[in-house]
Each structure stands twice: as structure tokens, then as C-alpha cells.
Amino acid sequence: MNGLTCCVFVANGEILAQEICAFLRASGIDAMIRGETLIKTHGITLGALGAVGICVSPADEDRARELLKSGEAGEFRLDDGNAE
């Protein structure tokens, strides 16, 4: 087991799951998609059958939830690296 055991988001389909994983990884949080087997083998993305969990380590759980919450609220801003 890789230690990514805390599910912080459930996406309806692999595309959204990949976006959420990329967002967390870009923020320095290791994230893993869990539950994509049905999507990859059968193309199912409807309802609960298309549910895909995004898992992070217990140490990153709170930060991941905060980032996702701020993104959902429209409050998340990327740092352009030019702080004055």
C-alpha cells in the first residue's frame, strides 16, 4: 500500500478525477485515483458506477480538503511567482 488512504473527493468520471488529481499534485500533494477500473474497461461514467475517488495521505488530507474547498468557492488563486 502506498499510504494514500484518505479519500478527499469523489468525481463522477475519469476526466474530472484527472483534473482534481492534477490540481492537487500541482499544489504539492501526492494524489491517486481509486476506482477507475469500471471506467477503463467498460466506459461507464453514469451515476455511482462512474464514481472515482481521489485519495491522499493522511498527512495531506486537511490541506487537500482546504484547497478543494477554496477552488470550489472560487477563492483559489495561483501564485505567479512575482510577489513584491
N, C-alpha and C positions, 0 to 999 in steps of 0.2 A: 504494500500500500504506500502511496506517495505522500500521505499526510494531508491531502486536500479533501477534507471530510465535511466541511461546513457548507451547506447549500445556501447561497445568499440571493439567488434569483432563479425563477422558473420561466423560461421563454417558451413561446408557442412556435416552435420551428427552429431549424438549424441556422437560418440566416440571422435571426435576432440573437440567437445564442452566440454565434461567432462575433457579432458586433459588441455584445456585452463583454465577452472574454477579451477582445482586443482593447476595449476601453480600460478594463481593469489591469491588463498587462502593461499598457502604456503608462499607467499610474504606478507601476512598480509592484503590482500584486500578481503573484502566480495564480492563474485560474485554469480550471479544467472543465470541459463539458462532460456531463454524465447523462446517459440515456439516449444517445443518438443512434443506437442500433436499429430501431424500427424505421427511423427516417432514412438511413443509408440503405437499408435492404429493401424496404417497401415503399419509400417515398411518402409515408404517412405524416401529415402535418396538421391534422384536423383535431381540435379539442385536446383532451387529455392524452390521446395517443401520440400527439406531436410534442408533448411536454419534454423539455430539455432542461436539466438542472445545471447551474453554474456553481462550481464548488471552489472554495479557497481554504487555506489553512486556518486553524482556529486562531492563530496569532494575527491574521489579517482580516478576520471576519468583521469586526467593528468598523474598521477603516473602509472595507469594501461596501458595507451597507451605507455608510455615510456618503461615499462617492456616488453610489447609485441613487440615493435619496436626493442629493444635490443636483444630479443630472436630470432626474425626473421632474424636479421643481423648476428647472431652467436656471439654476443658480451656479452651475459648474462653469468655470472659465479656465481655459488653457493659459498657462504661463508662457508668455512669448520670449522669456529669457532676457528681456531688456528692462528689467526693473531699475528704477532710478532712485 
